[in-house]
Amino acid sequence: MSHYLQDQYSIVNSNLITATSSKVILHLIQVTRFSRFQFYDYGQAINLKIYNVSSPPEYTFANAKVPISIFYADADPAVTRKVRRDVTL
């Protein structure tokens, strides 16, 4: 795990109230770091095997037929202002 990810992991983990897997936390860090709501990034070699592309694809919600709620706080270190603005519908 890179130094950047270790720092981000510590910040997110210290703010979680309930237990969660480290993979979920790392995925949140990836989404925040790359400013893309994308599938989990396993690295180029594994991404090619799983997704058939070297970078993980973005999630698309254009065809979603269910209500989606996203909860965040103004001081949430895991959600940037840009993400909050982009997901506010």
C-alpha positions as a printed Julia matrix, in Angstrom:
89×3 Matrix{Float64}:
   0.0     0.0     0.0
   1.47    3.37   -0.98
   2.16    6.06    1.62
  -0.72    8.13    0.2
  -3.15    5.24    0.55
  -1.94    4.5     4.09
  -2.62    8.11    5.11
  -6.06    8.12    3.46
  -6.87    4.7     4.94
  -6.06    6.01    8.44
  -8.28    9.07    7.97
 -11.24    7.08    6.66
 -10.84    4.25    9.15
 -10.66    6.63   12.11
 -13.99    8.2    11.06
 -15.97    5.0    10.55
 -18.48    4.17   13.24
 -19.23    0.63   12.11
 -16.88   -2.08   10.99
 -16.28   -2.48    7.27
 -13.81   -4.31    5.07
 -10.5    -2.75    4.12
 -11.39   -3.26    0.44
 -14.45   -1.0     0.81
 -12.3     1.67    2.45
  -9.64    1.39   -0.27
 -12.36    1.65   -2.93
 -13.66    4.86   -1.32
 -10.1     6.22   -1.35
  -9.72    5.33   -5.03
 -12.98    7.07   -5.92
 -11.9    10.17   -3.99
  -8.35   10.15   -5.33
  -9.3     9.8    -9.0
 -12.56   11.82   -8.79
 -14.3     9.04  -10.71
 -17.03    6.72   -9.45
 -15.39    3.64  -10.9
 -15.16   -0.06  -10.25
 -12.41   -1.23   -7.86
  -8.92   -0.75   -9.3
  -6.9    -3.96   -8.94
  -3.96   -2.73  -11.05
  -3.48   -3.02  -14.81
  -2.83   -6.77  -15.07
  -5.81   -7.87  -12.96
  -8.06   -5.15  -14.39
  -7.4    -6.62  -17.85
  -8.48  -10.06  -16.64
 -11.59   -8.82  -14.84
 -12.76   -5.84  -16.92
 -10.97   -6.48  -20.25
  -9.42   -3.0   -19.97
  -6.36   -1.75  -18.05
  -8.3     0.86  -16.04
 -11.52    0.14  -14.18
 -14.67    1.35  -15.94
 -16.89    4.0   -14.41
 -20.23    3.05  -12.91
 -23.11    4.22  -15.08
 -26.45    5.03  -13.55
 -28.21    6.2   -16.69
 -30.38    3.09  -16.76
 -30.9     2.79  -12.99
 -34.54    2.2   -12.18
 -34.29    2.32   -8.38
 -34.08    5.28   -6.03
 -30.56    6.01   -4.84
 -29.69    7.96   -1.71
 -26.22    9.27   -0.99
 -25.45   10.45    2.51
 -22.52   12.69    3.4
 -21.64   15.53    5.75
 -20.08   18.88    4.92
 -16.95   17.93    6.85
 -16.77   14.39    5.4
 -13.09   13.77    4.52
 -14.01   10.96    2.12
 -16.25   13.1    -0.11
 -14.89   16.11   -1.97
 -16.92   19.22   -2.82
 -16.83   18.26   -6.49
 -18.27   14.82   -5.74
 -20.99   16.38   -3.55
 -21.86   18.86   -6.31
 -21.88   16.17   -9.0
 -24.13   13.78   -7.1
 -26.65   16.37   -5.98
 -29.58   15.92   -8.34
